Amino acid sequence: MSPDSLPADDPIVRTHISEADAAPLLVEVTRGDMVESVHRGIVSVVDAQGKDVLSLGDVERPTYPRSAIKPLQTLPVIESGAADAFNLSETEIALCCASHNGEPIHTERVIPWLARLGLGVDNLECGPQLPSSVAAAHALIKAGIEPTRAHNNCSGKHSGMLTTALHLGEPVKGYTEADHPVQTRLIDLIGEMGEMDLSRTARGVDGCGIPVFGAPLRGVAYAMARLAAPDGLSADRAAACRRIVKACANNPLMLSGTGAFNSVVLAETGQTCLLKGGAEGYYTAALPEKGLGVAIKVDDGASRASHAAVLAILIRLGVIDEEQKSRIEAACSSEVRNWAGSLVGFIRPTPAF
């Protein structure tokens, strides 16, 4: 859809971010004695009753949540009965929620999963992608092997969509199309979870080929809060929510990979925090023990800023303590170093937190 085809005055769509949408400074990057760069963004923390716990910037602004809502997109895999019909393991349920690095621990689970469905890698409609894991990418290149669709960081999510389509007797081919039941069901579900009307919001196409849709940041945070504290949902949906949280907590490496920020945080927090990152500076979190949902969007899309911002939020909410913070920062440095390895600056949250 081209910008010219969208109603520019529709606040639900918004073809441009204007000065009126200015967001607070969330993260700054220092070099020596000076702040060299800054990152603006918006933050929403909501409880399962829909009460605002923290709100920074225009949290009603529509955003594309991208891969940060994969845990929500996994709900139909379980609710439909597909997960049990095809005996999905806890690891495979975690992979449904993943934006993985394309390591063997990921691809070697996706391929046999598809075979169990009677399908193959070519049935995945996400494109082939060189692993974001440097070691895995180097191994492929050294062996002269082309990356496949199983290496795509969304191959677990797509395998879950195929599993659901097969179980419900829906077409396998074209499952990424906007009018396919797999996709329309997801938009309806996320609208229900966040009590959002998504029928008129902006539409686009994600990097992995599925539709993306505009959603107010606060609505996404509310949906994550209900995932965290699902007692007010139907029994089947509540059970699915708890199953997803447990699967991700028990399989942190599946969500991202070795040494990756998302997986490191999950390993530290277990079932107290289901953290999920997405493209363009988006993060969500479901906090079961506190009954809260979190959504963060960094306006310039920088992952270095979204990492720092979400870590600051989790510390502020008491989800991560000082010892955990030290271990997370040791694995995923907030330091700025030059090519000689010298410490020259820091990536740090602003006083907004």
Backbone torsions as a table, in degrees:
resi	resn	phi	psi	omega
1	MET	NA	127.9	-178.7
2	SER	-84.1	153.9	178.9
3	PRO	-56.8	-32.2	-178.1
4	ASP	-66.8	-20.5	-177.9
5	SER	-87.8	-4.4	-177.5
6	LEU	-98.1	145.6	177.0
7	PRO	-72.6	105.4	-172.1
8	ALA	-63.4	-24.2	-177.6
9	ASP	-94.0	6.8	-179.0
10	ASP	-86.1	115.1	-177.0
11	PRO	-67.0	-16.9	179.5
12	ILE	-78.6	-26.9	-177.3
13	VAL	-95.9	-60.6	-179.2
14	ARG	54.3	99.3	-179.7
15	THR	-80.8	-13.1	-179.9
16	HIS	-140.5	153.9	170.6
17	ILE	-100.0	120.0	-174.8
18	SER	-103.9	178.9	177.4
19	GLU	-61.1	-27.5	178.7
20	ALA	-66.4	-21.6	-179.8
21	ASP	-92.3	8.6	-174.1
22	ALA	-50.1	132.1	-177.3
23	ALA	-105.8	156.1	179.0
24	PRO	-68.4	157.8	174.1
25	LEU	-71.8	123.2	-179.4
26	LEU	-103.4	-37.5	-172.1
27	VAL	-138.7	141.1	174.8
28	GLU	-126.0	150.4	-179.8
29	VAL	-118.0	120.4	-177.6
30	THR	-100.1	155.5	170.5
31	ARG	-142.6	114.0	-174.5
32	GLY	62.8	-128.7	-174.5
33	ASP	-90.5	3.4	-171.3
34	MET	-127.3	147.2	168.9
35	VAL	-76.8	117.0	-175.2
36	GLU	-91.9	-36.0	-177.4
37	SER	-142.5	154.2	177.2
38	VAL	-134.7	156.3	178.7
39	HIS	-129.2	126.5	176.6
40	ARG	-96.0	157.9	177.6
41	GLY	-173.9	178.9	179.4
42	ILE	-125.4	148.6	-174.2
43	VAL	-136.7	135.2	174.0
44	SER	-133.8	129.3	171.8
45	VAL	-124.1	123.4	-173.2
46	VAL	-132.1	147.5	174.7
47	ASP	-93.4	175.5	-173.5
48	ALA	-71.6	-8.5	174.1
49	GLN	-96.1	1.7	178.1
50	GLY	87.8	13.6	179.7
51	LYS	-86.7	135.5	177.7
52	ASP	-73.8	125.6	176.8
53	VAL	-99.9	-36.9	177.1
54	LEU	-150.7	134.7	-179.3
55	SER	-142.4	117.9	178.4
56	LEU	-123.3	119.8	-179.2
57	GLY	82.2	-170.8	-178.1
58	ASP	-81.5	90.6	-174.5
59	VAL	-78.1	-6.3	174.2
60	GLU	-89.3	-2.6	179.2
61	ARG	-64.1	132.2	177.5
62	PRO	-68.7	140.9	-179.3
63	THR	-138.9	158.7	169.3
64	TYR	-93.2	111.6	-176.5
65	PRO	-70.1	-16.3	177.8
66	ARG	51.2	-139.8	-174.1
67	SER	-74.2	-5.0	-179.3
68	ALA	-67.4	-13.3	179.2
69	ILE	-105.9	17.2	179.3
70	LYS	-57.3	-37.3	175.8
71	PRO	-58.7	-37.5	176.1
72	LEU	-68.7	-38.0	-179.7
73	GLN	-69.2	-13.7	178.5
74	THR	-84.0	-16.7	-177.7
75	LEU	-53.6	-45.5	-179.4
76	PRO	-63.2	-27.3	178.4
77	VAL	-60.2	-37.2	-178.6
78	ILE	-89.5	-47.9	-177.5
79	GLU	-58.4	-36.5	-177.1
80	SER	-71.4	-15.2	-174.9
81	GLY	91.9	-2.3	-177.2
82	ALA	-63.7	-40.9	-177.8
83	ALA	-59.2	-42.9	-179.8
84	ASP	-77.0	-35.3	-179.6
85	ALA	-62.7	-34.8	-178.8
86	PHE	-107.8	17.4	174.1
87	ASN	51.5	47.9	177.6
88	LEU	-66.1	133.1	177.0
89	SER	-78.3	168.5	176.3
90	GLU	-61.7	-36.3	177.8
91	THR	-63.0	-41.4	179.9
92	GLU	-68.6	-35.2	175.6
93	ILE	-64.4	-40.6	176.1
94	ALA	-62.9	-38.8	179.0
95	LEU	-64.1	-30.5	175.1
96	CYS	-58.9	-29.9	-177.1
97	CYS	-91.8	0.4	-165.7
98	ALA	-87.9	150.6	159.7
99	SER	-120.2	79.9	-166.4
100	HIS	-85.5	166.5	-174.7
101	ASN	-87.0	0.9	179.5
102	GLY	75.9	24.2	176.7
103	GLU	-76.8	162.0	177.2
104	PRO	-54.4	-32.8	179.6
105	ILE	-62.4	-20.8	177.7
106	HIS	-93.1	-54.5	-175.5
107	THR	-65.7	-33.5	-179.0
108	GLU	-74.3	-4.7	171.8
109	ARG	-101.8	-36.2	-179.5
110	VAL	-65.4	-44.4	-173.9
111	ILE	-63.5	-50.1	176.9
112	PRO	-67.3	-28.3	175.4
113	TRP	-61.9	-48.4	178.0
114	LEU	-61.9	-40.2	179.6
115	ALA	-61.6	-36.3	178.3
116	ARG	-64.9	-25.8	177.2
117	LEU	-84.2	-5.8	-174.2
118	GLY	80.9	21.2	-177.5
119	LEU	-121.9	175.7	178.1
120	GLY	-136.3	-179.9	-178.2
121	VAL	-58.1	-34.0	-178.4
122	ASP	-66.7	-16.0	176.4
123	ASN	-77.4	-15.8	175.3
124	LEU	-72.6	131.5	-178.1
125	GLU	-99.4	10.8	168.7
126	CYS	-85.8	149.9	-178.1
127	GLY	-77.3	163.4	173.6
128	PRO	-65.7	147.6	-176.0
129	GLN	-145.4	132.5	173.8
130	LEU	-65.2	132.6	-178.4
131	PRO	-53.8	141.6	175.2
132	SER	-79.1	-14.9	170.2
133	SER	-70.5	121.0	-178.5
134	VAL	-60.7	-42.7	-179.0
135	ALA	-63.2	-44.0	-180.0
136	ALA	-67.0	-39.1	178.6
137	ALA	-65.0	-45.1	179.3
138	HIS	-61.6	-38.6	-180.0
139	ALA	-63.3	-41.4	178.0
140	LEU	-64.7	-46.8	-177.9
141	ILE	-63.2	-43.9	179.9
142	LYS	-61.4	-36.7	-179.5
143	ALA	-84.3	-4.8	-178.7
144	GLY	69.7	29.7	-178.1
145	ILE	-102.6	129.7	176.5
146	GLU	-75.5	140.0	175.3
147	PRO	-64.9	149.0	-180.0
148	THR	-112.6	-178.7	177.5
149	ARG	-67.5	-22.2	176.6
150	ALA	-67.6	-24.8	178.2
151	HIS	-78.9	-14.8	178.5
152	ASN	-57.9	137.2	-174.7
153	ASN	-63.3	-16.1	-180.0
154	CYS	-103.6	13.5	-174.5
155	SER	-64.5	-28.3	176.8
156	GLY	-68.6	-44.1	177.0
157	LYS	-60.4	-43.9	-179.5
158	HIS	-65.8	-36.7	176.6
159	SER	-63.7	-37.7	175.7
160	GLY	-64.7	-39.8	177.8
161	MET	-64.4	-41.5	177.6
162	LEU	-64.6	-39.1	178.5
163	THR	-60.7	-44.3	179.4
164	THR	-65.8	-44.8	-180.0
165	ALA	-60.4	-45.4	179.2
166	LEU	-60.8	-45.5	-176.7
167	HIS	-63.4	-35.3	-177.3
168	LEU	-92.5	5.7	177.5
169	GLY	70.9	27.7	-180.0
170	GLU	-96.3	157.1	-179.4
171	PRO	-58.5	139.2	175.4
172	VAL	-80.9	-44.1	179.9
173	LYS	-70.4	134.2	178.8
174	GLY	81.8	17.9	-177.1
175	TYR	-67.2	-13.6	178.3
176	THR	-89.8	-6.0	-178.0
177	GLU	-69.7	148.7	-174.8
178	ALA	-61.1	-29.7	-177.8
179	ASP	-95.9	5.3	177.5
180	HIS	-73.7	143.2	-179.1
181	PRO	-54.8	-33.2	178.6
182	VAL	-58.1	-41.6	-176.4
183	GLN	-81.9	-41.2	179.1
184	THR	-64.9	-34.8	178.3
185	ARG	-64.1	-38.9	-179.1
186	LEU	-66.1	-43.4	179.9
187	ILE	-63.4	-42.5	178.4
188	ASP	-61.7	-44.0	-176.9
189	LEU	-64.2	-45.7	-177.3
190	ILE	-69.4	-34.1	173.0
191	GLY	-61.2	-42.4	177.9
192	GLU	-63.6	-46.5	-176.3
193	MET	-63.1	-37.1	-178.6
194	GLY	-99.6	4.5	-176.1
195	GLU	49.4	52.0	-178.7
196	MET	-119.1	142.4	170.8
197	ASP	-90.9	104.6	-177.4
198	LEU	-100.4	11.1	-174.1
199	SER	-70.4	-25.4	-176.2
200	ARG	-116.0	9.2	-175.6
201	THR	-79.4	166.4	-178.7
202	ALA	-60.4	151.8	177.7
203	ARG	-126.2	149.9	176.3
204	GLY	-156.4	-169.3	179.2
205	VAL	-125.1	130.7	-179.0
206	ASP	-76.1	170.4	178.6
207	GLY	-61.4	-28.7	-179.0
208	CYS	-92.4	1.6	173.3
209	GLY	101.1	-10.3	179.6
210	ILE	-85.0	162.1	178.0
211	PRO	-67.5	145.5	168.0
212	VAL	-115.1	154.6	-176.3
213	PHE	-140.2	144.3	178.1
214	GLY	-69.8	139.3	178.4
215	ALA	-147.1	135.2	176.6
216	PRO	-57.9	137.6	-177.7
217	LEU	-56.0	-41.3	-178.4
218	ARG	-63.6	-37.9	177.8
219	GLY	-63.7	-36.8	177.2
220	VAL	-66.0	-42.5	178.0
221	ALA	-61.5	-39.8	179.0
222	TYR	-65.5	-40.6	177.5
223	ALA	-61.0	-39.9	178.7
224	MET	-69.6	-32.8	176.7
225	ALA	-64.2	-39.3	179.6
226	ARG	-73.4	-28.1	170.8
227	LEU	-65.3	-39.2	-179.6
228	ALA	-70.3	-39.0	-176.2
229	ALA	-130.2	79.9	-168.6
230	PRO	-89.2	16.4	-174.8
231	ASP	-59.6	-28.1	-179.2
232	GLY	-83.4	-0.9	-179.3
233	LEU	-92.2	173.5	175.2
234	SER	-61.2	158.6	-177.3
235	ALA	-59.8	-41.5	-178.7
236	ASP	-66.3	-43.0	-179.3
237	ARG	-69.7	-39.5	178.4
238	ALA	-61.3	-42.0	178.6
239	ALA	-64.0	-39.4	178.8
240	ALA	-64.7	-41.3	178.2
241	CYS	-59.2	-47.5	-178.2
242	ARG	-65.9	-35.4	179.5
243	ARG	-66.0	-38.5	179.6
244	ILE	-67.7	-46.1	179.2
245	VAL	-58.6	-45.1	-179.0
246	LYS	-65.3	-43.6	-179.1
247	ALA	-61.5	-43.3	-179.5
248	CYS	-68.6	-40.2	179.7
249	ALA	-63.5	-37.0	-177.1
250	ASN	-83.7	-9.8	-176.8
251	ASN	-136.5	58.5	-174.0
252	PRO	-59.8	-33.0	-179.2
253	LEU	-67.8	-24.1	-179.9
254	MET	-68.4	-30.7	-174.1
255	LEU	-70.2	-29.4	-179.0
256	SER	-146.5	-75.4	177.0
257	GLY	156.7	-173.4	-174.4
258	THR	-60.4	121.7	176.7
259	GLY	73.5	2.4	-177.7
260	ALA	-80.8	144.6	-175.1
261	PHE	-52.3	-50.5	-176.6
262	ASN	-58.1	-45.5	-178.7
263	SER	-69.7	-36.7	178.9
264	VAL	-63.4	-43.4	178.9
265	VAL	-65.1	-43.2	179.0
266	LEU	-60.9	-40.2	179.3
267	ALA	-64.2	-32.9	-179.9
268	GLU	-77.9	-33.5	-169.9
269	THR	-101.9	-20.0	179.9
270	GLY	58.1	-134.3	-175.7
271	GLN	-82.0	5.0	176.4
272	THR	-82.0	-14.9	-176.6
273	CYS	-155.4	114.7	169.9
274	LEU	-96.8	101.3	-178.0
275	LEU	-98.6	137.9	178.2
276	LYS	-145.2	123.7	178.4
277	GLY	-93.7	159.2	175.9
278	GLY	-140.0	171.6	-179.2
279	ALA	-65.6	162.5	175.0
280	GLU	59.1	40.4	171.0
281	GLY	73.5	30.2	-178.7
282	TYR	-105.4	139.3	171.7
283	TYR	-141.3	145.0	169.9
284	THR	-128.3	160.3	173.1
285	ALA	-149.9	141.9	170.8
286	ALA	-112.4	125.2	-174.9
287	LEU	-115.7	87.8	-172.9
288	PRO	-58.6	-41.5	-176.3
289	GLU	-68.4	-24.7	-179.6
290	LYS	-104.9	-8.9	-179.9
291	GLY	65.2	36.1	-175.8
292	LEU	-121.0	154.3	171.5
293	GLY	-122.9	144.3	-176.9
294	VAL	-126.0	140.0	170.8
295	ALA	-140.8	133.9	-178.9
296	ILE	-133.3	134.9	173.6
297	LYS	-130.1	117.5	174.5
298	VAL	-87.5	125.6	-169.2
299	ASP	-63.0	-35.5	-178.3
300	ASP	-89.5	3.5	173.8
301	GLY	78.3	10.8	-175.0
302	ALA	-78.5	124.3	179.6
303	SER	-69.6	-31.2	179.2
304	ARG	-61.1	-32.0	179.5
305	ALA	-79.2	-40.2	-178.9
306	SER	-66.2	-35.8	175.7
307	HIS	-59.9	-49.7	-177.9
308	ALA	-64.2	-39.1	-177.7
309	ALA	-68.2	-46.5	-177.3
310	VAL	-69.0	-34.5	176.5
311	LEU	-63.4	-41.9	178.0
312	ALA	-62.0	-40.0	178.8
313	ILE	-64.4	-45.0	-177.9
314	LEU	-65.4	-34.1	175.7
315	ILE	-68.5	-45.3	-179.8
316	ARG	-60.5	-36.3	-178.4
317	LEU	-83.3	-1.2	178.3
318	GLY	77.8	20.4	179.0
319	VAL	-85.0	-30.9	-180.0
320	ILE	-121.7	130.1	178.6
321	ASP	-96.0	-179.1	-174.3
322	GLU	-64.7	-38.4	179.3
323	GLU	-65.7	-43.8	177.9
324	GLN	-63.7	-40.8	178.0
325	LYS	-58.3	-44.0	-179.3
326	SER	-62.3	-41.2	-179.7
327	ARG	-69.3	-39.5	179.1
328	ILE	-64.4	-44.9	-178.9
329	GLU	-68.9	-28.1	176.6
330	ALA	-68.2	-36.1	-179.8
331	ALA	-82.5	-34.2	-175.9
332	CYS	-128.7	84.9	-168.2
333	SER	-61.3	141.7	171.7
334	SER	-100.8	12.4	-179.0
335	GLU	-88.9	150.6	171.9
336	VAL	-105.8	121.9	-179.5
337	ARG	-124.5	149.7	176.2
338	ASN	-86.1	-178.4	-175.0
339	TRP	-67.0	-18.8	176.3
340	ALA	-85.2	-3.8	178.5
341	GLY	90.4	4.6	-179.2
342	SER	-78.5	140.1	177.4
343	LEU	-72.2	121.7	-177.6
344	VAL	-123.3	-8.3	-179.4
345	GLY	-179.4	-173.6	-176.7
346	PHE	-140.3	153.0	169.9
347	ILE	-106.5	115.4	-170.4
348	ARG	-143.2	152.4	177.0
349	PRO	-68.9	151.8	177.1
350	THR	-85.2	174.0	176.8
351	PRO	-62.7	-6.0	176.3
352	ALA	-56.2	-26.6	-179.7
353	PHE	-92.7	NA	NA
